[in-house]
Amino acid sequence: FDSRGLFYNEQDDPLSAHLFAIDGPRWHNLRPRLTPIFSGAKMKLMFPSVLRIARELSRAVHERCAGHVAALEVTKLLACYTMDTIGSAIFGLECNSLRDAKAPFVQMGLNAMLKKRIDYLFCLFFPELSLKLHIKRTPADVEAFYMRLVKDTISHREAHHIKRNDLVDIMVEMKQKYERGDTAEGLTINEIAAQMYVFIVAGFETTATALVLALYELARHEDIQCQLREEIEEVIANYGENGELTYEAMQKMKYLEQVMLETLRMYPVASEHLRRVNEHFEVPNYPKHYLPAGSQLIIPVYSIHHDATYYPEPEKFQPERFTQEAIQQRPTCAYLPFGQGPRICIGMRFGRMKLAVGLITLIRNFRFSLAPDTPQPMQFKNHSFLLHPKEFRLQLEPLS
């Protein structure tokens, strides 16, 4: 099941033909060439950029608190943080979203994720008709912005012979291969734009949502927040550098890992996954049950994560569900926030690092609690195919 069966229209909508959507030989050829950019070694190289922007996030929150307890809507700030980390660490771009409220990156990212939901459903259920109708899923303003951004970035790298050992370097190499006639290993500028587009758009909204929902649950559970803060300070004291977070220290925070895993259990941002059956499949041990070739499957991630068979009292936030002992008692398929198998999220490591560094930085610097108007339970928007919370406020107290 290595096909998603997603609609894309490369001729009319070039940004839709990205790694997340394409299938078959094109996907098999492209995926291993992009995977190294998210290796463990690359994460360690990206860590300083992510930490620097997390500190900018902390400063931005401090400015809004002005030294006092304040009720703040933090969703937009967290989206700025994740957008800036993606731009800097992967693309070598300074998005400046945290410093410049008018910077277009976050708004364009939101437009890409939240606009045209009806088109998404129509294309999903009627792909052939959608192609004949020349339907474009990417909003015109989003396409123009990202096509220009990618072309300018590639041109600047080539003109000034800049190398940063990042995703853009790989894309420049693929472009040059295509221009030399190597169509098997090379990519056109439109194909390059599609890959860079999906890494930006898919990576910023998902992590920002996970981060704000983790803070929401920590605000609801002061005991868990205190335990997490104690672990953070203890680990940094033992493994940090001059009282500051290091990559090695982050990796040793076991309770932090449990908090993140439980957040994504309760709130899987991608609440369902799609797979297409490539060939006739008989269900093992059930000879009368089969999946015809061409069938579209919907894996209900949210429902699986809230199945009391695997997670007793699933509506409760309990990080201890993710001790090693507890994890080993559940089947692997009972936890799917990033998918499984060959189509598992390629940026999973980077997403988890952004989430971890953001949480560590904020929990070290602020105490979170519920504001009088904070909704319980969480309320979600209904116009996104991702789990997207409605705007809400949390109460923040700066820590000395």
C-alpha distance (Angstrom), angle and dihedral (degrees) to the residues before:
residue distance angle dihedral
F1 . . .
D2 3.80 . .
S3 3.81 95.4 .
R4 3.79 124.1 85.7
G5 3.78 96.1 -167.7
L6 3.79 92.0 -140.6
F7 3.78 121.2 161.3
Y8 3.77 119.5 -111.0
N9 3.79 130.8 166.5
E10 3.78 108.2 -159.1
Q11 3.80 95.5 177.1
D12 3.80 98.4 53.3
D13 3.81 99.7 20.7
P14 3.83 109.8 32.4
L15 3.82 95.2 177.2
S16 3.81 90.3 61.3
A17 3.84 93.0 67.7
H18 3.79 95.8 79.8
L19 3.80 134.5 136.1
F20 3.81 93.0 -92.1
A21 3.82 92.5 57.0
I22 3.80 108.2 31.7
D23 3.80 121.2 90.0
G24 3.77 140.4 -173.6
P25 3.82 125.8 30.1
R26 3.82 92.9 -14.3
W27 3.79 91.6 58.3
H28 3.83 93.2 42.1
N29 3.80 89.5 52.5
L30 3.81 97.2 44.8
R31 3.81 103.8 40.1
P32 3.85 98.3 66.1
R33 3.80 90.8 46.9
L34 3.81 91.6 57.3
T35 3.81 98.8 37.9
P36 3.86 96.1 81.2
I37 3.81 91.4 65.1
F38 3.83 87.7 69.2
S39 3.81 98.3 45.0
G40 3.79 121.9 129.8
A41 3.80 90.8 -104.8
K42 3.80 91.0 53.1
M43 3.82 90.7 49.5
K44 3.78 89.8 57.6
L45 3.81 90.0 51.6
M46 3.82 91.7 48.9
F47 3.81 94.3 47.0
P48 3.85 97.4 87.0
S49 3.82 91.1 54.4
V50 3.80 91.9 49.9
L51 3.82 91.9 47.1
R52 3.81 91.9 49.1
I53 3.79 91.7 53.7
A54 3.82 91.7 44.6
R55 3.81 87.3 58.0
E56 3.80 89.0 51.3
L57 3.80 87.6 52.3
S58 3.80 90.4 52.3
R59 3.81 91.0 50.4
A60 3.80 91.0 49.4
V61 3.81 91.3 52.1
H62 3.82 91.2 46.8
E63 3.81 89.7 53.6
R64 3.79 90.8 53.8
C65 3.80 92.5 47.5
A66 3.84 91.3 47.6
G67 3.80 90.3 -156.3
H68 3.81 94.8 -55.7
V69 3.78 138.8 94.4
A70 3.80 105.7 -84.8
A71 3.80 138.6 177.4
L72 3.80 107.0 -130.6
E73 3.78 138.4 178.0
V74 3.81 99.1 -133.9
T75 3.80 102.4 175.4
K76 3.82 94.8 96.3
L77 3.82 92.4 47.3
L78 3.79 91.4 51.5
A79 3.81 90.6 49.3
C80 3.81 88.3 52.7
Y81 3.81 89.9 50.7
T82 3.80 94.3 51.8
M83 3.81 92.9 43.9
D84 3.80 91.8 50.7
T85 3.81 92.3 48.6
I86 3.80 92.4 51.8
G87 3.79 92.3 46.6
S88 3.80 94.2 48.9
A89 3.80 104.0 36.0
I90 3.81 100.3 39.3
F91 3.79 106.0 23.8
G92 3.79 104.3 25.3
L93 3.81 90.5 -123.0
E94 3.78 126.3 137.2
C95 3.81 102.3 -141.8
N96 3.84 93.1 176.8
S97 3.80 91.0 -158.8
L98 3.82 92.7 145.6
R99 3.81 92.8 51.6
D100 3.79 100.2 36.8
A101 3.79 117.1 50.2
K102 3.81 89.6 -166.6
A103 3.82 95.3 54.6
P104 3.83 105.1 125.7
F105 3.80 100.5 -144.6
V106 3.80 99.1 90.2
Q107 3.80 95.8 42.4
M108 3.79 91.7 49.4
G109 3.78 89.7 48.6
L110 3.79 91.3 51.7
N111 3.79 91.1 46.8
A112 3.79 89.5 53.7
M113 3.81 93.0 51.2
L114 3.79 101.8 38.2
K115 3.80 106.3 34.3
K116 3.81 125.6 85.4
R117 3.80 99.0 19.7
I118 3.82 90.9 154.3
D119 3.80 90.0 54.9
Y120 3.80 89.1 51.9
L121 3.80 92.6 55.8
F122 3.80 93.4 43.5
C123 3.81 92.2 50.4
L124 3.81 91.4 46.4
F125 3.80 94.3 55.3
F126 3.83 99.3 31.8
P127 3.82 106.6 32.4
E128 3.82 98.1 153.6
L129 3.79 92.9 48.0
S130 3.80 89.8 46.4
L131 3.81 90.1 56.2
K132 3.80 91.8 49.8
L133 3.81 89.7 49.8
H134 3.84 90.5 50.2
I135 3.80 91.1 -127.8
K136 3.80 116.0 -174.7
R137 3.79 117.7 -154.7
T138 3.80 96.2 -172.8
P139 3.83 112.5 83.7
A140 3.81 112.2 -118.1
D141 3.81 94.9 -119.8
V142 3.81 91.2 49.9
E143 3.81 92.8 49.6
A144 3.80 92.9 49.0
F145 3.82 92.4 47.9
Y146 3.80 97.3 48.9
M147 3.80 96.4 39.7
R148 3.79 89.5 54.2
L149 3.82 92.2 44.1
V150 3.80 93.5 51.6
K151 3.80 95.6 44.0
D152 3.81 92.0 48.3
T153 3.82 92.4 47.2
I154 3.81 93.7 49.0
S155 3.81 92.6 45.3
H156 3.81 91.8 49.6
R157 3.81 92.3 50.6
E158 3.80 92.3 48.8
A159 3.80 95.8 44.2
H160 3.81 94.1 50.1
H161 3.84 97.5 33.7
I162 3.81 90.7 -123.9
K163 3.81 119.5 173.6
R164 3.81 123.7 -176.7
N165 3.81 100.6 162.9
D166 3.81 89.9 -116.0
L167 3.80 140.2 117.8
V168 3.79 92.9 -75.9
D169 3.81 90.3 58.5
I170 3.81 89.4 55.6
M171 3.80 90.7 49.0
V172 3.81 93.1 49.0
E173 3.80 89.1 52.2
M174 3.82 91.6 50.0
K175 3.80 91.5 48.7
Q176 3.79 91.6 51.8
K177 3.81 91.3 48.5
Y178 3.80 90.3 53.7
E179 3.80 91.3 48.7
R180 3.83 88.7 52.9
G181 3.80 89.5 55.7
D182 3.81 99.1 -98.6
T183 3.80 97.9 132.2
A184 3.82 92.4 164.3
E185 3.81 95.4 60.8
G186 3.80 100.0 21.5
L187 3.80 133.0 78.3
T188 3.79 133.3 -147.7
I189 3.79 119.0 -121.2
N190 3.82 89.2 -104.7
E191 3.81 91.2 53.3
I192 3.80 89.9 48.2
A193 3.80 90.9 50.1
A194 3.81 90.4 52.6
Q195 3.82 92.9 54.0
M196 3.80 94.8 46.3
Y197 3.80 90.3 45.3
V198 3.80 94.9 55.6
F199 3.82 93.2 47.3
I200 3.80 90.2 53.7
V201 3.79 99.3 42.1
A202 3.81 99.9 38.2
G203 3.79 93.7 43.2
F204 3.78 101.9 50.8
E205 3.80 104.1 47.4
T206 3.81 96.4 42.7
T207 3.81 95.3 52.0
A208 3.81 93.6 41.8
T209 3.81 89.9 53.4
A210 3.81 93.0 47.7
L211 3.80 90.3 48.9
V212 3.79 95.7 50.6
L213 3.82 91.4 46.5
A214 3.81 91.4 49.7
L215 3.81 89.3 52.9
Y216 3.80 89.7 47.9
E217 3.81 92.2 55.2
L218 3.81 92.2 43.7
A219 3.80 88.7 52.0
R220 3.81 89.0 52.5
H221 3.82 92.7 48.2
E222 3.79 110.5 46.9
D223 3.81 92.5 176.1
I224 3.81 92.1 57.6
Q225 3.80 90.9 45.7
C226 3.82 91.3 51.8
Q227 3.80 92.5 47.8
L228 3.80 90.2 50.1
R229 3.81 92.4 48.6
E230 3.81 90.5 50.0
E231 3.80 91.5 52.0
I232 3.81 92.1 47.6
E233 3.80 93.1 52.1
E234 3.80 94.0 43.3
V235 3.81 94.2 49.6
I236 3.81 93.5 45.5
A237 3.81 89.9 49.4
N238 3.81 89.7 54.2
Y239 3.80 102.8 33.9
G240 3.80 106.6 16.4
E241 3.77 128.2 94.4
N242 3.81 117.5 -111.1
G243 3.78 90.3 -24.0
E244 3.80 93.3 -50.5
L245 3.79 130.5 118.0
T246 3.80 118.6 -97.5
Y247 3.80 131.3 -171.6
E248 3.80 90.5 -110.1
A249 3.81 92.2 50.8
M250 3.80 91.8 50.6
Q251 3.80 90.8 54.2
K252 3.82 91.6 55.0
M253 3.82 95.5 56.9
K254 3.80 100.8 104.5
Y255 3.80 97.3 169.3
L256 3.80 90.3 50.1
E257 3.80 87.7 55.2
Q258 3.81 90.3 52.0
V259 3.82 91.7 49.6
M260 3.80 91.3 51.4
L261 3.80 93.5 46.3
E262 3.80 92.1 49.2
T263 3.81 91.2 48.2
L264 3.80 90.3 54.7
R265 3.79 89.8 44.7
M266 3.80 93.1 55.7
Y267 3.80 94.3 36.5
P268 3.82 111.9 27.4
V269 3.79 100.1 -175.2
A270 3.80 90.3 -150.7
S271 3.79 94.5 50.6
E272 3.80 93.3 -173.7
H273 3.80 137.0 23.9
L274 3.79 127.8 -147.5
R275 3.80 127.2 -141.1
R276 3.80 132.3 171.8
V277 3.81 122.6 -144.6
N278 3.81 106.0 -123.7
E279 3.80 96.5 -170.2
H280 3.80 138.4 9.9
F281 3.80 108.0 -67.7
E282 3.80 126.8 -164.8
V283 3.79 114.4 -155.7
P284 3.84 109.3 -118.5
N285 3.83 113.7 -108.0
Y286 3.81 90.2 7.3
P287 3.83 105.1 81.6
K288 3.80 94.0 175.6
H289 3.79 92.3 55.4
Y290 3.78 120.8 78.8
L291 3.78 142.6 153.6
P292 3.81 115.1 -129.4
A293 3.79 118.1 -132.2
G294 3.79 111.0 -93.4
S295 3.81 94.8 30.2
Q296 3.79 116.3 143.7
L297 3.81 114.0 -134.8
I298 3.79 126.6 -158.8
I299 3.81 114.3 -159.0
P300 3.84 107.2 -155.4
V301 3.80 99.2 -141.4
Y302 3.80 95.7 171.9
S303 3.81 91.7 52.3
I304 3.81 92.6 47.5
H305 3.81 90.7 50.1
H306 3.82 90.0 52.1
D307 3.80 96.5 45.8
A308 3.81 107.7 124.2
T309 3.81 89.3 -149.8
Y310 3.79 88.3 73.3
Y311 3.80 101.3 21.1
P312 3.83 114.4 33.7
E313 3.81 111.6 -147.5
P314 3.82 89.7 10.3
E315 3.81 94.1 -173.9
K316 3.82 90.5 66.2
F317 3.81 122.7 89.2
Q318 3.81 105.0 -125.4
P319 3.84 116.9 160.2
E320 3.81 90.4 -174.1
R321 3.82 87.2 76.7
F322 3.81 84.8 81.4
T323 3.76 104.0 56.7
Q324 3.81 109.8 126.0
E325 3.80 89.9 -107.9
A326 3.80 93.0 53.3
I327 3.81 93.5 45.4
Q328 3.81 91.8 53.5
Q329 3.81 90.8 56.4
R330 3.83 92.4 61.8
P331 3.81 129.5 68.0
T332 3.79 114.3 -106.7
C333 3.79 91.1 -117.7
A334 3.83 90.7 63.2
Y335 3.82 90.2 78.2
L336 3.80 117.8 50.6
P337 3.83 113.1 151.4
F338 3.82 91.2 133.7
G339 3.80 97.8 28.2
Q340 3.80 125.5 -115.5
G341 3.77 139.1 -106.8
P342 3.81 126.6 24.2
R343 3.81 92.4 -24.8
I344 3.81 95.0 54.5
C345 3.81 110.8 138.5
I346 3.80 107.9 -75.6
G347 3.81 91.8 -151.7
M348 3.82 96.2 49.1
R349 3.81 95.2 116.8
F350 3.78 93.3 48.7
G351 3.80 92.5 46.5
R352 3.79 91.9 51.7
M353 3.80 91.6 47.8
K354 3.83 91.7 52.2
L355 3.79 89.6 48.9
A356 3.81 93.4 47.5
V357 3.81 96.4 47.1
G358 3.80 91.7 45.7
L359 3.80 92.7 50.4
I360 3.80 94.2 45.2
T361 3.80 92.9 50.0
L362 3.80 95.4 46.7
I363 3.81 96.9 42.8
R364 3.82 90.3 50.0
N365 3.79 91.9 53.0
F366 3.81 105.7 33.5
R367 3.77 141.7 36.2
F368 3.80 111.5 -137.2
S369 3.79 126.0 -150.6
L370 3.79 137.3 157.3
A371 3.79 118.3 -81.4
P372 3.83 117.6 -136.5
D373 3.81 90.0 -101.6
T374 3.82 98.6 42.3
P375 3.82 107.6 127.6
Q376 3.78 120.5 -118.7
P377 2.97 115.2 -135.5
M378 3.80 102.6 25.9
Q379 3.80 116.5 -97.7
F380 3.81 120.2 -140.5
K381 3.78 134.0 -156.5
N382 3.78 116.6 -113.6
H383 3.81 99.5 -150.9
S384 3.81 98.4 74.5
F385 3.79 130.7 75.5
L386 3.82 86.1 -142.6
L387 3.79 126.0 70.6
H388 3.81 98.2 -94.4
P389 3.85 119.4 174.9
K390 3.76 121.4 -140.9
E391 3.78 114.2 -112.4
F392 3.80 113.6 -79.8
R393 3.78 139.3 163.0
L394 3.79 131.7 -118.0
Q395 3.79 126.6 -165.0
L396 3.81 113.4 -117.4
E397 3.78 127.7 -164.9
P398 3.83 115.8 -168.6
L399 3.81 112.8 -129.1
S400 3.80 121.1 -141.2
